[in-house]
């Protein structure tokens, strides 16, 4: 459980609070953001169930500045993305964003100061991979951020943790639903899943 927590702290530890330099590298765009997220997670005034809504809103505000949820959703949905209209694409992106919030924010809230060190950067045209090492006891766990250069700077659209791609993981989960129930069936599954998280939090 501790290992999983550390991994997803790194996975979601992204934002864009810094002012963008014109020639900022992918690493430059990621580095300042971790400080903002860990400050929120370590803020004693935001801890506890009574501050749940405020805390999660702050965390998601940080995350949304650096993760391109629309690009991530497009890749998760694959060919089906091209078959739905722009309104449906926006709705699916909102559902996917909420799912990630519901699944991982609870893990983030147990953050206890694990070190995250930037290790390597590879850039090819408008794509990049930034590798961090998350210290977990005696282990250093590699977490790779897959990024795309956009008008908003370098944005994350996939995260690979110990060889497991977040996008590919959800692609596999959704394939069977799409085969059985088509796109509308998948939407209903995601809507119900998100509703269940809300009920559990009350």
Residue pairs with C-beta under 8 A, 6 or more apart in sequence:
2 136
3 136
3 139
3 141
4 107
5 107
5 110
5 111
6 114
6 134
6 136
6 141
7 134
7 141
7 143
7 161
7 162
8 104
8 107
8 108
9 41
9 107
9 108
9 111
9 114
9 116
9 134
10 116
10 132
10 134
10 141
10 143
10 161
11 104
11 143
11 159
11 161
11 166
12 37
12 59
12 63
12 104
12 105
12 108
13 33
13 34
13 37
13 38
13 116
14 30
14 33
14 34
14 37
14 62
14 63
14 65
14 66
14 67
14 145
14 156
15 33
15 36
15 37
15 61
15 62
15 63
15 65
15 66
16 29
16 33
16 65
16 66
16 152
16 153
17 32
17 33
17 36
17 62
17 65
18 29
18 32
18 33
20 29
20 152
20 153
21 28
24 153
24 154
25 121
25 123
25 154
26 121
26 123
26 128
26 129
26 130
26 145
26 147
26 149
26 154
27 118
27 121
27 130
29 66
29 147
29 153
29 154
30 66
30 118
30 130
30 145
30 154
31 118
33 62
33 65
33 66
34 116
36 62
37 59
37 62
37 63
38 111
38 113
40 46
40 55
40 58
40 59
40 62
41 59
41 108
41 109
41 111
42 111
42 113
45 51
46 54
46 55
46 58
47 55
52 201
55 109
56 101
56 105
59 105
59 108
60 101
60 105
64 97
66 155
66 156
67 155
67 156
67 157
68 148
68 150
68 155
68 156
68 157
69 93
69 96
69 97
69 100
70 89
70 93
71 148
71 155
71 157
72 96
72 156
72 157
72 158
72 166
72 167
73 81
73 89
73 92
73 93
73 96
73 97
74 81
74 89
75 157
75 158
75 167
75 171
76 96
76 167
76 170
76 171
76 174
77 84
77 92
77 174
78 171
80 178
80 183
81 89
81 92
83 183
84 92
84 183
88 183
91 187
92 187
92 190
95 187
95 190
95 191
95 194
96 170
96 190
98 194
99 190
99 193
99 194
102 193
102 194
102 197
114 134
114 135
114 136
115 134
115 135
116 132
116 133
116 134
116 135
116 143
117 132
117 133
117 135
117 140
118 130
118 131
118 132
119 131
119 132
119 133
119 142
120 130
120 131
121 128
121 129
121 130
121 131
122 128
122 129
126 148
126 149
127 146
127 147
127 148
127 149
128 146
128 147
128 148
128 149
128 154
129 144
129 145
129 146
129 147
130 144
130 145
130 147
131 142
131 143
131 144
131 145
132 142
132 143
132 144
132 145
133 140
133 141
133 142
133 143
134 140
134 141
134 142
134 143
141 161
141 162
142 161
142 162
143 159
143 160
143 161
144 159
144 160
144 161
145 156
145 159
146 156
146 157
146 158
146 159
146 160
146 165
147 154
147 155
147 156
147 157
148 154
148 155
148 157
149 155
157 167
158 165
158 166
158 167
158 168
159 165
159 166
160 166
174 186
177 185
177 186
177 189
178 185
178 186
181 188
181 189
